Amino acid sequence: MKKTLMIYYSFDGNTACAADFLSQYPDIDAERLTVEKEPPRKGIGKILLGGKSALMKDDPGLRPLEKDPADYENVILGFPVWANTYPPAIGAFLKKYPLKSKNIFIVACSGSGNAMKATDNARKATPGCMHKGAVSLTEPLKNKEAAFSKLRELAEEIEKA
Ligand SMILES: Cc1cc2nc3c(=O)[nH]c(=O)nc-3n(C[C@H](O)[C@H](O)[C@H](O)COP(=O)(O)O)c2cc1C
C-alpha cells in the first residue's frame, strides 16, 4: 500500500498534468474524479456556468472511486480554481468521503496564479485534518518547468510527512 493518494479533478488537463507528474513518485497514487454534470466545453457558458456551479456548490453527480482514501495517510487534493474556489467535484468528494486526521496537501491550478481563496476554502472543507503544503500552479500545461519545480518541492515535503 502506498502512503499518499492524490485525488484530483481536471476539466482542461492542467491538474491532470500535475497529477501525472506526482504519480511518477513510487509512494504516490492518483485518482481522477469524474462527474455526470460539467459545464459546456466551450464558449461563455464554460466559465459562467462552471463558475456558478462552484459558487452554488452544485451536486455534479460524482462517479464511484476505485481507491479508498481511508487506506492512505496523506491526501493531495488537486483541482482547478473555479470562481476563486474549488470545483463541485471536489466538494462532492469531500461530502462523500469526509477526511479525518489525514495530512492534506493541495495542488491548485489557475489562470491567474492566485489560488489563495480556493486553497483556504479547501482547507476549511477538511476540518479535523492536518493542513500541510499547498502549491499554486499557473496553467501547468503551458508552464511545465515552473510547475514541475514546485511539484518536486511538494513531493519532498510529502516524503517527510
Ligand atoms: C469554470 C471555470 C472557472 C474558472 N475560474 C477561475 C478563477 O476564478 N481564477 C483563475 O485564476 N482561473 C480560473 N479559471 C481557469 C482555470 O483555473 C485554469 O485554466 C486551470 O489551469 C484549469 O485546470 P484544469 O485544466 O485542470 O481544468 C477558471 C476556469 C473555468 C473552466
The ligand as an SDF file (V2000), in Angstrom:
LIG
                    3D

 31 33  0  0  0  0  0  0  0  0999 V2000
  -15.4630   27.4080  -14.8810 C   0  0  0  0  0  0  0  0  0  0  0  0
  -14.0840   27.9850  -14.7660 C   0  0  0  0  0  0  0  0  0  0  0  0
  -13.8360   28.9740  -13.8240 C   0  0  0  0  0  0  0  0  0  0  0  0
  -12.5420   29.4850  -13.6630 C   0  0  0  0  0  0  0  0  0  0  0  0
  -12.3060   30.4350  -12.6810 N   0  0  0  0  0  0  0  0  0  0  0  0
  -11.0520   30.8900  -12.4900 C   0  0  0  0  0  0  0  0  0  0  0  0
  -10.7710   31.8240  -11.4300 C   0  0  0  0  0  0  0  0  0  0  0  0
  -11.6500   32.2490  -10.6670 O   0  0  0  0  0  0  0  0  0  0  0  0
   -9.4930   32.2730  -11.2870 N   0  0  0  0  0  0  0  0  0  0  0  0
   -8.4680   31.8310  -12.0990 C   0  0  0  0  0  0  0  0  0  0  0  0
   -7.3260   32.2670  -11.9170 O   0  0  0  0  0  0  0  0  0  0  0  0
   -8.6950   30.9340  -13.0980 N   0  0  0  0  0  0  0  0  0  0  0  0
   -9.9490   30.4490  -13.3020 C   0  0  0  0  0  0  0  0  0  0  0  0
  -10.1970   29.5120  -14.2930 N   0  0  0  0  0  0  0  0  0  0  0  0
   -9.0410   28.9760  -15.0590 C   0  0  0  0  0  0  0  0  0  0  0  0
   -8.5990   27.5930  -14.5550 C   0  0  0  0  0  0  0  0  0  0  0  0
   -8.4630   27.5820  -13.1430 O   0  0  0  0  0  0  0  0  0  0  0  0
   -7.2220   27.2010  -15.1630 C   0  0  0  0  0  0  0  0  0  0  0  0
   -7.3000   27.2380  -16.5600 O   0  0  0  0  0  0  0  0  0  0  0  0
   -6.7530   25.8320  -14.6760 C   0  0  0  0  0  0  0  0  0  0  0  0
   -5.3990   25.6570  -15.0350 O   0  0  0  0  0  0  0  0  0  0  0  0
   -7.5770   24.7170  -15.3050 C   0  0  0  0  0  0  0  0  0  0  0  0
   -7.2230   23.4740  -14.7400 O   0  0  0  0  0  0  0  0  0  0  0  0
   -7.7010   22.1130  -15.4700 P   0  0  0  0  0  0  0  0  0  0  0  0
   -7.0490   22.1390  -16.8390 O   0  0  0  0  0  0  0  0  0  0  0  0
   -7.1280   21.0180  -14.6240 O   0  0  0  0  0  0  0  0  0  0  0  0
   -9.1530   22.0980  -15.5400 O   0  0  0  0  0  0  0  0  0  0  0  0
  -11.4730   29.0130  -14.4850 C   0  0  0  0  0  0  0  0  0  0  0  0
  -11.7460   28.0280  -15.4450 C   0  0  0  0  0  0  0  0  0  0  0  0
  -13.0300   27.5090  -15.5900 C   0  0  0  0  0  0  0  0  0  0  0  0
  -13.2980   26.4490  -16.6200 C   0  0  0  0  0  0  0  0  0  0  0  0
  1  2  1  0
  2  3  1  0
  2 30  2  0
  3  4  2  0
  4  5  1  0
  4 28  1  0
  5  6  2  0
  6  7  1  0
  6 13  1  0
  7  8  2  0
  7  9  1  0
  9 10  1  0
 10 11  2  0
 10 12  1  0
 12 13  2  0
 13 14  1  0
 14 15  1  0
 14 28  1  0
 15 16  1  0
 16 17  1  0
 16 18  1  0
 18 19  1  0
 18 20  1  0
 20 21  1  0
 20 22  1  0
 22 23  1  0
 23 24  1  0
 24 25  2  0
 24 26  1  0
 24 27  1  0
 28 29  2  0
 29 30  1  0
 30 31  1  0
M  END
$$$$
